[in-house]
């Protein structure tokens, strides 16, 4: 979108110069003196606010290239469509066959829903038509009731038509939702249907004789796009009609522009103040500072909203102007000089130290001691096990009444609901809904999950790791009170001590409410303090603690101690964004190779990772004898950061000085580039367990086997990490690589694993899933840092879908696969999947798994990771392309 500039000058400024600098001539504002800045404060604020609308890049041109579309199929998978589902699946396949599938062409996603929605695959999961069709053919009917079409529409808007899920809406690519529906919705569709239209998503509703026609017309882009067939087997009759719509769709520009109301704020901005700190502004500088302060007070400064602040370092040579470098820099000490650029290595350490200090200065994580209690993040954790079936309606009513008393809004109270039994399931996150109406609507539609045993410990861990997080809408790091309200109806099957303690350490305020079937001492351990463990005879008696809960909610204060991150050898400070700005003018032609080598050496020492926190920009300037030292010092973070060398060929001399300065910003400097042999004391190990109907009897033996393997690992956040995924028709993650950090927690979770059941066995889909969702940075994989990646597959039958492409993709990604099968497995299939055929191990029955334990341990301890798939090894060779964390480096 570019940078929009406003210039504010005094009577001593050159107006024409200000107008040239500004976004447009009207954005150049003048005041008689800096002390008069308050007079233009309002004018400037209005201008900045107006820019939000002007620069919002969400509005595509009226006509969009229809050779590129994002198409999401939303399939009614409720009990009422069981017989018609094969016809729905065939219809989707035929539509996909006519699309031009590819990462830069058409993208496809499939979501199935009944009571709640489930994504089969996202817009960025598959990049070829073959993979999409393969996955569609493997779709199985979910079943379930009631049919909540409204909740499903909300879900696809919030979770599928998003940038992270592969949607290109903000780039102006047409967004299409094709709904196949076989019945009237149990919940209301009006608000979510309207929200999809406002977001510019083009909806086509296709229903049967059992659908509600007026409901489909409301949902569809316009009533004429609500198509109808007597039965799903008649879908081929609307195929042509749908193809015509798909090929002619135009995206209007109006719905793409966000509606700005009191409920929904405009998107964030990055605001940089560039202040004239020259001698001429000495007297007026306090007024300038006050002006910036007032402007900042009106901004919504937040990790995901407005950001500000640039810290500058300047490095110059003997030819630089030292005072100029000092002015440019964050402070005068950040302007560093070297005789010539070839002497840069000599200031590397100095520069690194400077950056380290900045990390401490700018870390904004500690809130004030007392927090505005008019703003809270409230998560309800509901026991949805078999034992609470009768009491669930009362639990639901209780949650609704509590929500009614909250001030729900994106900048006020936020609400999330999670239900659990054997494992947890999020009904909605803290950032899913922004109005009380939507939250209450969703709460009313909650249905009891059922299941056993009751794993309260695992549920507490889950909400800590997946709900009380920035990406899920938690504002913990901004100092907003975090509250967890647990409604529980029985003693936990697993241990709650460690996860309860972890929540308290994180500053999350827990209130436990139980019935006569709950374990009172367990609830007291979980709660913020024992007196916050409330109790009722039955869930129908919950109104009796309503008042008590309201009092707690209104008086809670958040202490600042648990909010400050503990920095130890185990947990490194967050990463930074480092930008090298190189003088490429005619005068540096001879010295440029030395500059390039200097950058390469600096990059080799960084821990480059695209998902770390960002703090700001620290500027260092390096010059030669031809540079102006004062100019370099002005540019730099402080004058010490302006480094000079006699010539660029002398840069190596300041490499160490600069590296030390930068090292402080990115402390996690453990080398990311694996050597051919990798320290096997550190591995990421994922177990993929066949949980289909055919392995029911053998599952306890599989579980014991996993536990024994884990017992021999050195589990820890900086040592071995473990994940477990179970699959049959589709995969389900039991826990990710970054869910647990101790062997005790991993073993505890493994012991609590229960057999899923289901058919058919789609091993290909499961392999794809772990590649795309588990061996990823966000799920705790350290593949890009060169840590060996291992997948141990325990399989008890031939796959229903094809394994060739996903198995090959895992190998290309450098993931080392060991396949262990029983007599019912397909040996050639296991050999294809495994790293090499000899790593396909076999046992007669799963109870014979101890027989391959030793063999597996040997493989685990000797595995070598090849350098090619892991991202690049950078040696002393010249880097000729720019390095970007999202792509591989080009080494020549």
C-alpha positions in Angstrom: 0.0 0.0 0.0 3.0 2.3 0.3 3.9 4.9 2.9 1.6 8.0 3.3 3.5 11.0 4.5 2.4 14.1 6.4 4.8 16.9 7.0 4.5 19.5 9.7 6.8 22.5 9.6 7.3 25.9 11.2 7.8 29.3 9.7 11.4 28.4 9.1 10.5 25.4 6.9 10.4 25.4 3.1 6.7 24.9 2.3 7.4 23.6 -1.2 9.8 21.1 0.2 7.2 20.0 2.7 4.6 19.6 -0.1 7.0 17.5 -2.1 7.6 15.2 0.9 3.9 14.9 1.8 1.5 12.3 0.5 -0.2 15.2 -1.3 0.2 19.0 -1.1 -2.7 19.3 1.4 -0.8 17.0 3.8 1.8 19.7 4.3 0.9 21.6 7.5 2.6 24.6 8.9 2.5 26.3 12.3 4.2 29.6 13.4 6.3 27.7 16.0 6.5 24.2 17.4 4.7 25.5 20.5 1.6 25.9 18.3 1.5 22.3 17.3 -1.5 21.7 19.5 -3.5 23.8 17.1 -3.1 21.3 14.3 -3.4 18.2 16.4 -7.1 17.7 15.5 -6.5 18.4 11.8 -3.7 15.8 11.6 -5.6 13.2 13.5 -8.5 13.6 11.1 -6.2 13.2 8.1 -4.7 10.0 9.5 -8.1 8.6 10.2 -9.2 9.4 6.7 -6.2 7.6 5.3 -7.5 4.3 6.7 -10.3 4.4 4.2 -8.2 5.7 1.3 -5.4 3.1 1.7 -7.4 0.1 2.6 -6.2 -2.4 -0.1 -9.3 -4.5 0.1 -11.2 -3.1 -2.8 -10.5 -4.8 -6.1 -11.3 -3.3 -9.4 -14.9 -3.7 -10.5 -14.0 -6.5 -12.9 -11.7 -9.2 -11.7 -9.8 -11.8 -13.7 -12.1 -14.7 -13.4 -9.3 -17.1 -14.3 -8.4 -16.9 -10.6 -10.9 -17.8 -7.9 -11.0 -19.0 -4.3 -13.8 -21.5 -4.1 -15.1 -23.0 -0.8 -17.7 -25.8 -0.7 -19.8 -26.0 2.4 -21.5 -29.4 2.6 -24.4 -30.3 4.8 -23.1 -33.5 6.5 -26.0 -33.9 9.0 -28.0 -37.0 9.6 -30.6 -36.0 7.0 -28.1 -36.1 4.1 -26.6 -39.5 4.7 -28.1 -41.1 1.6 -27.4 -38.1 -0.6 -23.8 -37.5 0.4 -22.2 -39.7 -2.3 -24.0 -37.6 -4.9 -22.8 -34.4 -3.2 -19.3 -35.7 -3.3 -19.5 -36.5 -7.0 -20.9 -33.1 -7.7 -18.0 -31.4 -6.0 -15.6 -33.5 -7.9 -17.1 -32.6 -11.3 -17.1 -28.9 -10.4 -13.4 -29.1 -9.4 -12.6 -31.0 -12.7 -13.6 -27.8 -14.6 -11.5 -25.5 -12.5 -7.9 -24.5 -13.2 -6.5 -25.5 -9.8 -3.1 -24.1 -8.8 -1.5 -21.8 -6.2 -1.7 -18.9 -8.6 -4.9 -19.9 -10.2 -8.1 -21.4 -8.6 -7.9 -22.6 -5.0 -10.4 -25.0 -3.4 -11.5 -25.7 0.2 -14.1 -28.2 1.5 -15.9 -27.8 4.8 -18.6 -30.2 6.1 -21.0 -29.2 8.9 -24.0 -30.4 10.9 -24.1 -29.3 14.6 -20.7 -27.7 14.1 -18.4 -27.3 11.1 -15.2 -29.3 10.3 -12.6 -28.3 7.6 -11.7 -31.2 5.3 -9.0 -29.0 3.7 -8.2 -25.3 3.4 -7.6 -23.1 0.3 -3.9 -23.5 0.7 -3.8 -27.2 1.7 -3.5 -28.5 -1.9 -2.0 -26.9 -4.9 -2.9 -29.4 -7.7 -6.2 -30.6 -9.1 -5.1 -34.2 -8.6 -4.6 -33.7 -4.8 -7.9 -31.9 -4.4 -9.9 -34.5 -6.3 -8.1 -37.3 -4.4 -9.2 -35.7 -1.1 -12.7 -35.1 -2.3 -13.1 -38.7 -3.3 -12.0 -39.7 0.3 -14.7 -37.5 1.9 -17.0 -39.4 4.3 -20.3 -38.3 5.7 -20.0 -36.9 9.2 -23.5 -37.2 10.5 -24.9 -35.3 13.5 -27.7 -32.9 14.4 -29.1 -30.3 14.6 -28.2 -28.5 11.4 -26.6 -25.2 12.3 -26.1 -23.4 9.0 -25.7 -20.0 10.6 -22.8 -21.2 12.8 -21.2 -22.8 9.7 -21.5 -19.6 7.7 -19.8 -17.7 10.5 -17.1 -20.3 10.8 -16.1 -20.2 7.1 -16.0 -16.4 7.2 -13.8 -16.3 10.3 -11.6 -19.3 9.6 -11.5 -20.2 5.9 -11.9 -16.9 4.0 -8.8 -15.7 5.8 -5.3 -14.9 4.6 -3.7 -17.6 6.8 -6.0 -20.2 5.3 -5.1 -19.3 1.8 -7.8 -16.8 0.9 -6.6 -14.0 -1.5 -9.6 -11.7 -0.8 -7.4 -8.8 0.1 -5.6 -9.2 -3.2 -8.9 -8.8 -5.0 -9.4 -12.5 -6.0 -13.1 -13.4 -6.3 -14.3 -15.3 -3.2 -17.0 -17.9 -3.8 -18.9 -20.1 -1.4 -21.0 -23.0 -2.7 -23.4 -24.3 -0.1 -25.0 -27.7 -0.6 -27.8 -27.9 1.9 -30.5 -30.5 2.7 -32.6 -29.0 5.4 -33.8 -25.9 7.4 -31.2 -24.5 9.7 -31.8 -24.9 13.5 -30.0 -21.6 14.2 -30.5 -18.1 12.6 -28.7 -17.4 9.3 -29.5 -13.7 8.8 -26.5 -12.1 10.5 -23.8 -14.5 9.2 -25.3 -14.4 5.7 -25.2 -10.6 5.7 -21.6 -10.6 7.1 -20.5 -12.8 4.2 -22.0 -10.4 1.7 -20.5 -7.4 3.4 -17.1 -9.1 3.1 -17.6 -9.5 -0.7 -18.0 -13.2 -0.6 -20.2 -14.5 -3.5 -22.5 -17.2 -2.2 -24.5 -19.8 -4.2 -26.9 -21.9 -2.3 -28.0 -25.3 -3.7 -30.8 -27.1 -1.8 -33.2 -30.0 -2.1 -36.9 -30.3 -1.5 -36.1 -30.5 2.2 -34.3 -27.2 2.3 -36.0 -23.9 3.3 -36.1 -21.9 0.0 -36.4 -18.5 1.6 -33.5 -19.3 3.9 -31.4 -20.3 0.8 -32.3 -17.1 -0.9 -31.3 -15.0 2.1 -27.9 -16.8 2.1 -27.3 -16.5 -1.6 -25.7 -13.5 -3.4 -29.1 -12.7 -4.7 -32.3 -14.8 -4.7 -31.8 -16.0 -8.3 -28.5 -17.7 -7.2 -30.4 -20.0 -4.9 -30.6 -23.2 -7.0 -32.8 -26.2 -6.2 -33.0 -29.9 -7.0 -35.5 -32.5 -5.9 -32.8 -34.8 -4.5 -28.9 -34.6 -4.4 -28.8 -37.3 -7.1 -30.3 -34.6 -9.4 -27.3 -32.3 -8.9 -25.9 -32.8 -12.4 -29.0 -30.9 -13.6 -27.6 -27.6 -12.1 -24.0 -28.3 -13.1 -24.1 -26.2 -16.2 -25.9 -23.4 -14.5 -23.3 -23.3 -11.8 -20.4 -23.4 -14.3 -21.9 -20.3 -16.0 -22.1 -18.4 -12.7 -18.5 -19.4 -11.9 -17.1 -18.2 -15.2 -19.0 -14.8 -15.2 -18.8 -13.8 -11.6 -17.8 -10.2 -11.0 -16.7 -8.9 -7.7 -18.2 -5.5 -6.7 -16.0 -3.1 -4.9 -18.5 -2.0 -2.4 -18.7 -5.0 -0.1 -14.9 -5.2 0.3 -14.5 -2.0 2.1 -14.8 -2.5 5.9 -17.7 -0.9 7.6 -16.3 1.3 10.4 -18.7 1.4 13.4 -18.2 1.7 17.1 -18.1 -2.1 17.2 -15.5 -2.7 14.5 -12.4 -0.5 14.3 -10.4 0.3 11.1 -7.3 -1.9 10.6 -4.1 -0.9 12.3 -1.5 1.4 11.0 2.3 1.5 11.2 3.0 5.2 12.2 6.5 6.5 12.1 7.3 9.9 13.4 10.4 11.4 11.8 11.5 14.3 14.0 13.9 17.1 12.9 16.4 16.9 15.7 18.8 19.4 14.2 20.3 22.3 16.0 17.6 24.6 14.8 14.9 22.7 16.6 16.6 22.5 20.0 14.2 25.1 21.6 11.1 23.6 20.0 11.9 19.9 20.7 9.9 19.6 24.0 6.9 20.8 22.1 7.5 18.3 19.3 7.8 15.6 21.9 4.5 16.6 23.5 2.9 16.6 20.1 4.0 13.0 19.4 2.8 11.9 22.8 -0.7 13.3 22.2 -0.9 11.7 18.8 0.2 8.3 20.3 -2.4 8.5 23.0 -5.1 8.6 20.2 -3.6 5.5 18.5 -4.6 2.0 19.3 -1.1 0.6 19.9 -1.2 -3.1 19.9 0.8 -6.0 18.4 -1.8 -6.4 15.8 -2.9 -2.8 15.5 -0.9 0.4 15.3 2.9 0.1 15.7 5.5 2.7 16.1 9.1 3.4 16.9 12.3 3.1 14.9 15.7 2.8 16.7 18.6 3.8 14.5 22.2 2.9 14.4 24.7 4.5 12.0 28.1 3.1 11.0 30.5 5.3 9.1 34.1 5.5 7.9 36.7 8.2 8.5 35.1 10.2 5.6 31.7 10.3 7.3 30.3 13.3 9.2 30.3 12.0 12.8 27.8 14.6 14.1 25.5 13.8 11.3 25.7 10.1 12.1 25.0 10.9 15.8 22.0 12.9 14.9 20.6 10.1 12.7 21.2 7.5 15.3 18.9 6.5 18.2 21.3 8.3 20.4 24.8 9.7 19.9 26.4 6.4 21.1 24.8 4.5 18.3 26.9 6.3 15.6 29.9 4.0 15.1 32.9 4.8 12.9 35.6 2.6 11.3 38.6 3.8 9.2 37.2 2.0 6.2 34.4 -0.5 5.4 37.0 -3.3 5.4 37.3 -2.6 9.2 33.7 -3.4 9.8 34.4 -6.6 11.7 36.0 -4.6 14.4 32.7 -2.9 15.4 30.5 -6.1 15.0 30.6 -6.8 18.7 29.9 -3.2 19.7 26.9 -3.0 17.4 25.5 -6.3 18.7 25.7 -5.1 22.3 23.8 -1.9 21.4 20.9 -3.9 20.0 20.8 -6.2 23.0 20.1 -3.3 25.3 17.3 -2.1 23.1 15.4 -5.3 23.6 15.0 -4.6 27.2 14.0 -1.0 26.6 11.2 -1.7 24.2 9.7 -4.9 25.6 6.0 -3.8 26.2 4.8 -6.9 28.0 4.4 -5.7 31.6 1.1 -4.1 32.3 0.5 -1.6 35.1 -0.3 -3.1 38.5 -4.0 -2.2 38.3 -5.8 -3.0 35.1 -9.1 -1.5 33.9 -11.6 -4.2 34.8 -14.1 -2.9 32.3 -12.1 -5.0 29.8 -11.7 -8.8 30.2 -11.0 -11.9 28.2 -13.3 -14.6 29.5 -13.1 -18.2 28.5 -15.7 -20.8 29.6 -14.4 -24.4 29.8 -17.4 -26.7 29.9 -17.4 -30.4 30.9 -19.2 -32.0 28.0 -18.6 -35.6 29.1 -21.2 -38.4 29.3 -21.8 -37.6 33.0 -23.1 -34.1 32.3 -25.6 -34.9 29.6 -28.7 -34.0 31.7 -27.1 -30.9 33.2 -25.8 -29.4 30.0 -28.9 -27.3 29.2 -28.5 -25.6 32.6 -24.8 -25.0 32.0 -25.6 -23.4 28.6 -28.2 -21.1 30.2 -25.8 -20.2 32.9 -23.1 -19.1 30.4 -25.7 -17.1 28.5 -26.8 -15.2 31.7 -23.1 -14.4 32.5 -22.5 -13.2 29.0 -25.6 -11.0 29.2 -23.9 -9.1 32.0 -20.7 -8.5 30.1 -19.8 -5.6 27.9 -18.9 -7.6 24.8 -16.9 -5.8 22.1 -13.5 -6.1 20.4 -12.1 -3.3 22.7 -14.2 -4.4 25.7 -15.0 -7.9 26.9 -14.2 -10.8 24.7 -15.6 -14.3 25.2 -14.6 -17.9 24.2 -16.3 -21.2 24.8 -14.5 -24.6 24.9 -16.1 -27.9 25.6 -14.2 -31.0 26.7 -14.4 -34.6 27.7 -11.6 -37.0 26.5 -10.2 -34.1 24.5 -11.1 -30.4 24.2 -13.0 -28.7 21.3 -13.2 -24.9 20.8 -16.7 -23.7 20.0 -15.5 -20.2 19.3 -12.3 -18.2 20.1 -11.9 -14.8 21.9 -11.7 -13.1 18.5 -14.4 -15.1 16.7 -17.4 -12.8 17.6 -17.3 -9.1 18.4 -20.9 -8.5 19.5 -23.0 -9.8 22.4 -25.7 -10.9 20.0 -23.4 -13.2 18.1 -21.9 -14.7 21.3 -25.3 -15.4 22.8 -26.6 -16.8 19.5 -23.7 -19.2 19.4 -24.0 -20.2 23.1 -27.7 -21.0 22.5 -26.7 -23.3 19.7 -24.2 -25.3 21.8 -24.8 -29.1 21.9 -23.5 -31.6 24.4 -20.5 -33.5 23.0 -20.4 -36.5 25.2 -17.4 -38.8 25.5 -15.2 -40.3 28.2 -12.9 -40.2 30.2 -12.9 -36.7 31.6 -9.4 -35.3 31.0 -9.6 -31.9 32.8 -5.8 -31.6 32.9 -5.4 -31.9 29.2 -8.2 -29.4 28.7 -6.5 -26.8 31.0 -3.3 -27.3 29.0 -5.2 -26.9 25.8 -6.8 -23.6 26.7 -3.5 -22.2 27.9 -1.6 -23.2 24.7 -4.4 -22.6 22.1 -7.0 -20.1 23.5 -5.1 -17.7 25.8 -2.9 -16.7 22.9 -2.5 -13.6 20.8 -3.6 -15.3 17.6 -6.8 -16.5 19.3 -7.7 -13.0 20.5 -6.2 -13.0 24.0 -4.9 -9.6 25.1 -2.8 -11.0 28.0 0.4 -9.3 26.9 -1.5 -6.0 26.7 -2.4 -6.4 30.4 -6.1 -7.2 29.9 -7.4 -9.5 32.7 -7.6 -13.2 31.6 -10.3 -15.3 33.2 -11.2 -19.0 32.9 -14.5 -20.2 34.2 -14.6 -24.0 34.5 -17.9 -25.8 34.8 -17.1 -29.3 35.9 -19.2 -32.4 36.8 -16.7 -35.1 37.8 -13.2 -36.0 39.0 -10.5 -35.8 36.3 -9.1 -39.0 34.8 -5.7 -37.3 34.3 -3.6 -35.1 36.6 -4.5 -31.4 36.9 -1.6 -30.2 39.1 1.0 -29.1 36.4 -1.5 -27.5 34.0 -3.3 -25.7 36.8 0.0 -24.3 38.1 1.0 -23.2 34.6 -2.3 -21.2 34.2 -1.6 -19.4 37.4 2.0 -18.7 36.4 0.7 -17.2 33.2 -1.5 -14.8 35.2 -4.8 -16.4 34.2 -7.5 -16.1 36.9 -9.4 -19.4 37.2 -12.8 -19.9 38.9 -13.9 -23.5 39.2 -17.6 -24.4 39.6 -18.5 -28.0 40.3 -21.4 -30.2 41.4 -21.7 -32.9 44.1 -19.9 -35.3 41.6 -16.9 -33.1 41.3 -13.7 -33.5 43.3 -13.7 -30.5 45.6 -9.9 -30.6 46.4 -9.2 -30.8 42.6 -11.4 -27.8 41.9 -9.6 -25.9 44.7 -6.2 -26.7 43.1 -7.4 -25.5 39.8 -9.0 -22.3 41.1 -7.1 -19.0 41.6 -7.4 -19.7 45.3 -9.5 -22.3 47.2 -12.3 -19.8 48.0 -12.9 -19.3 44.3 -13.9 -23.0 43.9 -17.7 -22.7 43.9 -20.1 -25.6 44.3 -23.7 -26.4 43.6 -25.6 -29.7 44.2 -26.7 -29.9 40.5 -26.1 -27.8 37.4 -29.8 -26.7 37.6 -28.7 -24.9 40.8 -26.2 -22.7 39.0 -28.3 -19.5 39.3 -27.4 -19.6 43.0 -23.8 -18.8 42.3 -24.5 -16.2 39.6 -24.3 -13.2 42.0 -21.1 -14.6 43.6 -19.5 -15.0 40.1 -20.5 -11.5 39.0 -18.8 -10.0 42.1 -15.6 -11.8 41.3 -15.7 -10.8 37.7 -16.1 -7.1 38.5 -13.4 -6.9 41.2 -10.6 -9.0 39.7 -7.3 -7.3 39.4 -4.4 -8.6 37.4 -1.0 -8.6 39.0 2.0 -7.6 36.8 4.3 -10.3 38.0 3.0 -13.3 36.0 2.9 -11.2 32.9 6.6 -10.5 32.6 8.3 -13.2 30.5 11.0 -15.1 32.3 14.1 -15.1 30.2 16.3 -18.1 30.8 18.6 -20.3 28.8 15.5 -22.3 27.9 13.5 -19.3 26.6 15.2 -16.8 24.3 14.0 -13.2 23.8 11.9 -12.7 20.7 13.4 -12.4 17.2 13.8 -9.1 15.3 13.6 -7.9 11.7 17.1 -6.8 10.5 17.3 -4.7 7.3 20.6 -4.0 5.6 20.6 -0.8 3.6 23.6 -0.8 1.3 25.1 2.1 -0.6 25.1 0.9 -4.2 26.3 4.2 -5.8 29.1 4.4 -8.3 31.5 5.2 -5.5 31.1 1.8 -3.9 31.6 -0.4 -7.0 35.0 -1.6 -6.0 34.1 -2.2 -2.4 30.7 -3.9 -3.0 31.9 -7.5 -2.9 33.3 -6.8 0.6 30.0 -5.3 1.7 28.2 -8.4 0.4 30.5 -10.7 2.3 30.0 -8.6 5.4 26.2 -9.0 5.1 26.5 -12.7 4.5 28.6 -13.2 7.6 26.1 -11.2 9.7 23.1 -13.2 8.3 24.9 -16.5 9.1 24.9 -15.6 12.8 21.2 -14.7 12.9 18.4 -17.1 13.8 16.2 -16.3 10.9 12.5 -17.3 11.5 9.4 -15.7 10.1 7.1 -16.3 13.1 9.0 -14.6 15.9 7.9 -11.4 17.6 8.9 -8.1 16.1 10.0 -5.2 18.2 11.2 -2.4 15.9 14.0 -1.4 13.5 17.4 -0.8 14.8 19.6 1.1 12.4 23.4 0.7 12.0 25.4 2.6 9.4 28.7 1.5 8.0 30.8 3.9 5.9 34.2 4.3 4.3 36.7 7.1 4.3 34.5 8.8 1.7 31.4 8.8 3.9 30.3 11.7 6.1 30.6 10.5 9.7 28.2 13.0 11.1 25.6 11.9 8.5 26.1 8.2 9.5 25.7 9.0 13.1 22.4 10.8 12.4 21.1 7.8 10.6 22.2 5.3 13.2 20.4 4.0 16.3 23.0 6.0 18.3 26.4 7.5 17.5 28.3 4.3 18.4 26.3 2.5 15.7 27.9 4.6 13.0 30.9 2.5 12.0 33.6 3.5 9.5 36.3 1.5 7.7 39.1 2.8 5.4 37.7 0.8 2.5 34.9 -1.7 1.9 37.6 -4.5 1.6 38.3 -3.8 5.3 34.7 -4.7 6.4 35.8 -7.9 7.9 37.6 -5.9 10.6 34.3 -4.6 12.0 32.3 -7.8 11.5 32.7 -8.9 15.1 31.7 -5.5 16.4 28.6 -5.3 14.3 27.6 -8.9 15.1 27.8 -8.4 18.8 25.5 -5.5 18.5 23.0 -7.4 16.4 23.3 -10.5 18.5 21.5 -8.8 21.4 18.5 -8.3 19.2 18.3 -11.8 18.0 19.7 -13.7 21.0 18.5 -17.1 19.7 21.5 -17.5 17.5 21.9 -21.3 17.7 22.8 -22.0 14.1 19.9 -22.8 11.9 21.9 -24.4 9.1 22.4 -28.1 9.7 25.7 -29.7 9.0 25.4 -33.0 7.2 25.3 -34.8 10.6 23.0 -33.2 13.2 23.2 -33.5 16.9 20.7 -36.3 17.6 20.2 -35.1 21.1 17.6 -32.8 19.6 14.7 -34.2 17.5 11.1 -33.5 16.6 9.3 -36.8 16.8 5.7 -37.2 15.6 3.8 -40.4 16.2 1.0 -41.1 13.6 -1.3 -43.8 15.0 -3.8 -45.9 13.0 -7.0 -45.4 15.1 -9.4 -47.1 12.7 -11.9 -49.8 13.6 -9.4 -52.5 12.6 -6.9 -51.5 15.4 -9.3 -51.4 18.4 -7.9 -54.5 20.0 -4.3 -53.6 19.4 -4.5 -49.9 20.4 -3.5 -50.4 24.1 -0.3 -52.1 22.8 0.4 -49.1 20.5 -0.1 -46.7 23.3 2.3 -48.6 25.5 4.9 -48.7 22.7 4.7 -44.9 22.2 5.1 -44.5 26.0 8.3 -46.7 26.0 9.8 -44.8 23.1 9.1 -41.4 24.8 10.7 -42.7 28.0 14.0 -43.0 26.1 13.8 -39.5 24.7 15.3 -36.4 26.3 12.1 -34.3 26.2 12.4 -30.6 26.6 11.7 -27.4 24.7 15.3 -27.2 23.6 15.8 -31.0 23.4 13.4 -33.6 22.0 9.8 -32.6 21.2 6.9 -35.0 20.7 3.5 -34.9 19.0 0.8 -37.6 18.7 -1.7 -37.7 15.9 -4.4 -40.4 15.5 -6.2 -41.1 12.2 -8.8 -43.2 10.5 -11.1 -41.5 8.0 -9.5 -38.2 8.9 -6.7 -37.2 11.3 -6.9 -35.7 14.8 -4.0 -34.1 16.7 -3.8 -35.3 20.3 -1.1 -32.8 21.0 1.4 -30.8 19.0 5.2 -30.5 19.2 5.0 -27.4 21.3 2.0 -28.5 23.5 4.1 -30.1 26.2 7.6 -29.3 27.4 8.3 -32.1 29.9 8.5 -35.9 29.6 6.0 -36.2 32.5 3.4 -34.2 30.6 3.9 -36.2 27.4 3.7 -39.5 29.1 0.6 -38.4 31.1 -1.1 -37.5 27.8 -0.1 -40.7 26.0 -1.5 -42.8 28.8 -4.8 -41.0 28.5 -5.1 -41.7 24.7 -8.3 -43.4 23.7 -9.0 -45.3 20.5 -10.9 -43.1 18.0 -12.4 -45.7 15.7 -13.8 -45.0 12.2 -13.4 -46.1 8.6 -12.1 -46.1 5.9 -8.4 -45.8 6.7 -7.0 -42.8 4.7 -3.3 -43.0 5.3 -2.5 -40.6 2.4 -4.7 -37.9 3.8 -3.1 -38.3 7.3 0.4 -38.0 5.8 -0.6 -34.8 4.0 -2.2 -33.5 7.2 0.9 -33.9 9.4 3.1 -32.3 6.7 0.8 -29.3 6.4 -0.3 -28.9 10.1 2.2 -30.6 12.4 5.6 -30.3 10.8 5.2 -26.5 10.8 6.8 -23.7 12.7 3.6 -22.7 14.4 3.0 -26.2 15.7 6.5 -26.4 17.2 8.5 -27.9 14.4 12.2 -26.8 14.2 12.7 -28.1 10.7 14.0 -24.7 9.5 16.5 -24.6 12.3 17.9 -27.9 11.1 16.5 -30.1 13.9 15.9 -33.7 12.6 12.2 -34.3 11.8 10.9 -37.8 12.4 7.5 -39.4 11.7 6.8 -42.8 13.3 3.8 -44.4 11.6 2.0 -47.3 13.4 -0.3 -48.8 10.8 -2.7 -51.8 10.8 -4.2 -51.9 7.3 -4.0 -51.0 3.7 -4.9 -47.4 2.9 -8.2 -46.6 1.2 -6.6 -43.5 -0.5 -3.4 -43.1 -2.4 -0.1 -42.6 -0.4 2.4 -41.9 -3.2 2.2 -38.1 -3.5 2.0 -37.3 0.2 4.8 -39.8 1.0 7.0 -38.2 -1.6 6.2 -34.7 -0.3 7.3 -35.7 3.2 10.6 -37.0 1.9 11.2 -33.8 -0.2 10.6 -31.8 3.0 13.4 -33.7 4.7 11.1 -35.6 7.1 12.5 -39.0 8.1 9.7 -41.6 8.1 9.7 -45.0 9.8 6.7 -47.2 9.1 5.7 -50.0 11.5 2.9 -52.3 10.4 1.2 -55.5 11.4 0.3 -58.5 9.3 -2.8 -56.6 8.0 -0.7 -53.8 6.6 0.3 -53.5 3.0 4.1 -54.0 3.1 4.8 -52.3 -0.3 2.8 -49.3 0.8 4.8 -49.1 4.1 8.0 -49.3 2.1 6.9 -46.4 -0.1 6.0 -44.3 2.9 9.2 -45.0 4.8 12.5 -43.1 4.4 13.8 -46.2 2.6 12.4 -49.7 2.3 14.6 -51.1 5.1 12.9 -48.7 7.5 9.5 -50.3 7.0 9.4 -52.5 10.1 6.8 -55.3 10.7 5.3 -57.2 13.6 2.6 -60.0 13.5 0.4 -58.1 16.0 0.7 -54.8 17.8 1.3 -56.8 21.0 4.6 -57.8 19.4 5.8 -54.1 19.2 8.4 -54.5 22.0 10.3 -56.7 19.5 11.1 -53.7 17.3 11.8 -51.3 20.2 15.5 -51.8 20.1 15.6 -51.5 16.3 13.7 -48.2 16.4 16.0 -46.8 19.2 19.0 -47.4 17.0 17.4 -45.6 14.1 16.4 -42.7 16.3 20.0 -42.3 17.6 21.8 -42.5 14.3 19.5 -40.6 12.0 21.3 -38.1 9.7 19.5 -35.1 8.2 20.5 -34.1 4.7 21.1 -30.4 4.1 19.2 -29.9 0.9 15.5 -30.1 2.1 16.1 -28.3 5.3 16.8 -24.7 4.0 20.1 -23.5 3.1 23.6 -24.1 4.2 25.4 -20.7 3.8 29.2 -21.1 3.6 31.9 -18.7 2.5 30.5 -18.5 -1.0 29.1 -15.3 -2.3 25.3 -14.6 -1.8 24.1 -12.9 -4.9 20.4 -12.7 -4.1 18.6 -11.0 -1.2 17.8 -13.3 1.7 14.1 -13.5 2.7 12.9 -15.7 5.5 10.0 -17.0 3.5 12.1 -18.5 0.7 15.3 -20.4 0.3 18.5 -18.5 -0.1 20.2 -18.7 -3.4 23.8 -19.8 -3.0 26.2 -19.6 -5.9 
